[in-house]
Amino acid sequence: MTNSRYRIYSEHLIEKFGERVYKLPINLPGTCPNRDGTVGKGGCIFCDAQGAGFQCLPNTLSIESQIAKNKRFFQKRFNARKFISYFQAYTNTYMDLESFRRFMTEAVQDQDIVGLSISTRPDCINEKYLDFLQELQEFEKIYINIELGLQTVNYHTLEKVNRGHTLAEFIDAMWRIKRRNFDTVAHVILNLPGDENLDVIENAKILSALGVDYVKLHSLYIVKGTKLGDMYEQGLFKVITLEEYIDRVVTFLEYLDPRIVIQRLVGKGPRGTLLFCNWGTSWWKIKEGIEEELEKRDTYQGRKFDYLNGKAFKRQEV
Ligand code: SF4
């Protein structure tokens, strides 16, 4: 950590790769087992039909064209030289192994690609897919990380939001991925309906105990036409205030292992169809609000990270 009160992703990338590295989003045609009936129908109650792919290019373009187009953009705007191919939308391992092999191999062919980042669900990764990724990593000499959507460790909430998996599947997937030495990213929403401060703390503790490498936070956004949107319009739940949300993020950071890198403190929602997103303010203002609160309380990531490896013995030693 430099002067910052939490581990900043862009600084970490420079430490890791020796220069700035940019993620190139790649959009694959696909679906999700929680939408097609395999593990659930209708998807998570907050998911819109685009499967979190609203910032990507159309999936009708080839991987090569998406990489070339996005790469030109970053080169022109930031003079970028190194990139990570990033499969973000939907569930990028949810396809037959042959197609997965083809897509992932294609995504690392450009000489400026130094890594691969694959976002998926905890119930869509297994040893066969990990075998292939390990071969690809060794053969192409590239960096690979796997992002898992968890959203919350509260398995009651997971059921209420119709995630189609519980905490156990997440733990299993994390261990399998960690055993292969791939870096792992966990996605968390700190203000799902029903979750409280205790869940926020337990989120930080479980991610720390599992040895997750990166965390991506985003606040709940509500899209019109989703089940969550209907519940919101019917007044069945209220979103916590921005002040409460900032308080939750600060608490989460305090309990989080200081080694974990924060890839994102606040997310952006899709444009146009939103009923609620980021309290009607910009994501960077919320980010600033969180940073100011850390300053004000003179606190930082990991300040309360004292609970692993025999908390009772540690307390006796004090
Ligand atoms: S796992 Fe992702 S793509 Fe699938 S329903 Fe949930 S939010 Fe949507």
Residues whose N, C-alpha, C, O or C-beta is under 5 A from the ligand:
A	BS01	SF4	C32 N34 G43 C44 C47 G51 Y90
